[in-house]
Amino acid sequence: MHTLAVARAVHGIEPLVAAEIQRSGLGSVRALRHREVWFDTADPGPALLGLRTADDVLLAAAVVDGIGHDRTALRRLARAARELDAGSLSGRGPGVEVSASFVGRRNYTRFEIEDAVGAELARRTRLPYHSRAGGGVPPRGSVAWRVTIEGERALIALRASGTPLHRRPYKTGSIAGTLHPPLAAAMSQLGRLGEAGTVLDPCCGAGTTLIEACAFAPRARLLGLDHAPGVVATAAANAARAGRQSRLVWAVADGGRLPVAGASVDRVLVNPPWGRQVPPAGLLARDPGLLWREVRRVLADDGVVVALLHDLPQDPRGFEAVRRVAVSLSGRHPVLTVLRKRGRASRG
Ligand SMILES: C[S@@+](CC[C@H](N)C(=O)[O-])C[C@H]1O[C@@H](n2cnc3c(N)ncnc32)[C@H](O)[C@@H]1O
């Protein structure tokens, strides 16, 4: 028997999440929605929690059609929760929490959906319901439900893990502008790291790109450099917690003068400094273009760069973009860009 599972994702990378689901044999993709990949799985167990590009994995309890923009939707959703199959109501904890979201304007709020569904789930499970309305914070360990609506179709689903998947246990050390781990995993997927021998992040920050890359690059040597010594220490500590320290090398260096031999790197994964939140320092403060000159020098001719770029109107000098994936994250719209040295034949 198959279960309908739903992977939640950063908007823009849904197709990459779908590709990871298919590649890892976790299920067969049924549909892509806004921030969701719906898939049928024969194994709704812990294997699903190995998905790297997903923010979260949910197990569907009900799909409800006919959810319009008016307030009758609240009654319809409450009825669907009241009639959920008893088998889908598993889970124990200090209570029940519900988190709702929808696409487009509606004549009701997310909190009204949460409270309508939460009250019914509490009745069915005999657990207290903890509302988020008015700033309430449900106690840790509560059974976490999600309601999402796109068009006229709603999903009522149970979160498959105790905490959201994007919250990586290794990442207790952080820095301003640090990368969302599922996006870092998406960069590795775009870079097709499988055969890579050396992977470099010249502005590694808290180390997220390379720690995530370990799962995609089984044979690679991974080198993380950053201008700030404290940041490099944070990356090393995160890697140690992830149990990845043996494959990773960290060092203090300026991205404008990389201590790396020419044409020796197969993949570069980078989220360069940008704007006021994470300003370039050292040589890059004077000339941010030096980073790209150095990346071009150290990259092998058939090498690939995957960069998360903010506000960069043109391809970096000496490179051509072979793929761009625009993402939405915390109100910003950076672009995941796959670059090859200019003048080489393009590859998808
Ligand atoms: C957007 S952050 C990178 C975030 C990182 N991907 C992470 O997951 O934490 C940019 C990084 O560039 C570093 N940086 C700034 N100027 C630099 C330079 N000249 N050389 C190398 N790194 C630099 C900053 O210290 C910061 O850690």
The ligand as a Gaussian input file, in Angstrom:
#p B3LYP/6-31G(d) Opt

LIG

0 1
 C       26.995000      35.009000       2.771000
 S       28.293000      34.575000       3.829000
 C       28.540000      32.877000       3.480000
 C       27.592000      32.029000       4.245000
 C       27.933000      30.570000       4.198000
 N       27.622000      29.984000       2.933000
 C       27.202000      29.854000       5.340000
 O       26.442000      28.923000       5.064000
 O       27.337000      30.230000       6.507000
 C       29.687000      35.295000       3.084000
 C       30.995000      34.991000       3.773000
 O       32.021000      35.654000       3.052000
 C       33.050000      35.938000       3.974000
 N       33.955000      36.943000       3.368000
 C       33.852000      38.285000       3.307000
 N       34.915000      38.805000       2.671000
 C       35.728000      37.761000       2.323000
 C       36.976000      37.651000       1.663000
 N       37.650000      38.709000       1.222000
 N       37.485000      36.411000       1.491000
 C       36.838000      35.309000       1.952000
 N       35.677000      35.363000       2.603000
 C       35.108000      36.562000       2.783000
 C       32.316000      36.404000       5.217000
 O       33.160000      36.257000       6.366000
 C       31.104000      35.456000       5.214000
 O       31.363000      34.357000       6.038000

